[in-house]
């Protein structure tokens, strides 16, 4: 049996797609699981804590997102069961589109130009220096590499950072604390695509912002826990950052009274940067179910000790 659970959403379309692509699968939502011992794969987003341990024959926990922090945070998660993130080219393309929109909006000064409507006149002598756009990408997994390549395709310089060393053809890769500082000092745009772990929580903070060039852009499409919100406001007020594009927040949805709503220097979106497509993602799920049943490693297998 395959459990499908998406906290806050109807799992029926996903169950239908699973059955369409693999008619032999017995896919069900939680209320319809009459025998917990029959559950072999759990495809989930924010399953309530303590539920995984009720499935004694669970063979795979499959995240419905690129992140797995919502799974690893469960203190009762059975450690013997492998955890996989979803790997889907559709999601990478969606992330590329979202980050590209944010970078070009800042680079082409669209907020300022749109503000000229009130004067019914255009400024003169506008220059957009593309050679000065240097995009640093924090996190060099599937999504991070796709974003870095896309920035290069636009004619911008790009480089990346990861916790441990990586070698990627055509991309300067930094690692470790010194590498993080070097990348921040180089980047006029800093894009966070890191997994949320104990080591990366609060990584977007005053110390990092102080290293960045004056008037830079921050793009956070990782997790809300990466950002120290007060430090962002201070960096915007000082001019160290000119703008920020935030798709993720410490509390989601962003509370109605939160100060970010009234700050026009912050581009706000509701955690939609990397869309998940039922058809293409289900292909990945079906493949991982096949792999687990065949005794093979699933695609997107994560290391719980690292958190990604």
Secondary structure as GFF3:
##gff-version 3
##sequence-region A 1 308
A	DSSP	beta_strand	2	6	.	.	.	ID=ss1
A	DSSP	alpha_helix	12	21	.	.	.	ID=ss2
A	DSSP	beta_strand	27	28	.	.	.	ID=ss3
A	DSSP	three_ten_helix	30	32	.	.	.	ID=ss4
A	DSSP	three_ten_helix	36	38	.	.	.	ID=ss5
A	DSSP	beta_strand	41	45	.	.	.	ID=ss6
A	DSSP	three_ten_helix	52	54	.	.	.	ID=ss7
A	DSSP	beta_strand	60	63	.	.	.	ID=ss8
A	DSSP	alpha_helix	69	72	.	.	.	ID=ss9
A	DSSP	beta_strand	82	84	.	.	.	ID=ss10
A	DSSP	alpha_helix	89	107	.	.	.	ID=ss11
A	DSSP	alpha_helix	110	115	.	.	.	ID=ss12
A	DSSP	three_ten_helix	116	119	.	.	.	ID=ss13
A	DSSP	three_ten_helix	130	132	.	.	.	ID=ss14
A	DSSP	beta_strand	134	138	.	.	.	ID=ss15
A	DSSP	alpha_helix	142	153	.	.	.	ID=ss16
A	DSSP	beta_strand	157	162	.	.	.	ID=ss17
A	DSSP	beta_strand	172	175	.	.	.	ID=ss18
A	DSSP	alpha_helix	176	186	.	.	.	ID=ss19
A	DSSP	beta_strand	189	192	.	.	.	ID=ss20
A	DSSP	alpha_helix	206	211	.	.	.	ID=ss21
A	DSSP	beta_strand	216	220	.	.	.	ID=ss22
A	DSSP	three_ten_helix	224	226	.	.	.	ID=ss23
A	DSSP	alpha_helix	229	238	.	.	.	ID=ss24
A	DSSP	beta_strand	241	246	.	.	.	ID=ss25
A	DSSP	three_ten_helix	259	262	.	.	.	ID=ss26
A	DSSP	beta_strand	266	268	.	.	.	ID=ss27
A	DSSP	alpha_helix	278	293	.	.	.	ID=ss28
###
